[in-house]
């Protein structure tokens, strides 16, 4: 791995928790619990490999459609997992941020998020972006509304707006995604970080998220390093 070209920003769509549990005759919640353990392992590992930014799809705006019991379990699991995993991330000097809408999240979830952001705001060895109550289309619409308000209030000249300045109005200003990893054998991006992944390399694996290991991550990085990224140009 030492000679590999490591992506600066990796985004992971963590899919397959429910299927992992069902294959074992367990409740879906057991899959989410095992998935949280995997996230702890991978989130601690990626920064040691040279990745600067890790974005993970923890809960989408569409996930509210699931059974209330499962949603409630997930929300409580977030609080528990954030607290348990937090100290290691802090020690790695990684900054924790959250992307998504704040509405519908409980006071306890919001309090936990604010604590993590506040206590790591000055960390500068990496960024851990947790996408919670997140949708890529919602992020772009939300940014557009903010821009419209600025223009209406004469705080922004519309002609000065470009791709770079537009990013200022997204949930967080992050470097472009270099590599998207999706587990569980599904071949779609599910409304995840649409703006940021414009030129991202996509990597799909049949491995269910609870079984995703450090070795699986290394395989994804190895695939990435062998890609020819031209960004619309032609390699001479």
Number of C-alpha atoms within 10 A of each C-alpha: 11 7 6 14 14 21 20 17 23 23 24 20 22 22 23 24 23 19 18 24 19 15 11 11 9 13 15 18 19 17 23 23 18 16 23 24 15 19 21 17 15 17 17 17 15 19 20 10 16 15 17 20 24 22 23 23 22 20 21 19 16 12 13 14 9 10 9 10 9 16 16 13 13 18 17 15 17 20 16 15 16 18 14 11 17 17 12 13 22 16 10 15 17 23 22 25 20 21 21 20 18 14 8 10 13 11 10 12 17 15 12 15 20 14 13 21 15 12 13 19 15 12 17 12 14 21 23 19 20 20 22 21 21 25 23 22 14 17 22 19 13 16 17 15 12 13 20 15 12 14 13 11 9 10 11 14 11 13 6 8 12 9 8 9 11 15 18 13 17 22 19 14 13 15 13 17 23 21 24 24 20 26 22 21 13 15 13 11 16 15 16 22 25 16 17 19 20 12 15 20 18 18 17 16 17 14 17 21 27 26 17 20 16 14 9 14 16 16 15 18 21 15 15 22 16 10 10 9 15 9 10 7 7 7 8 3
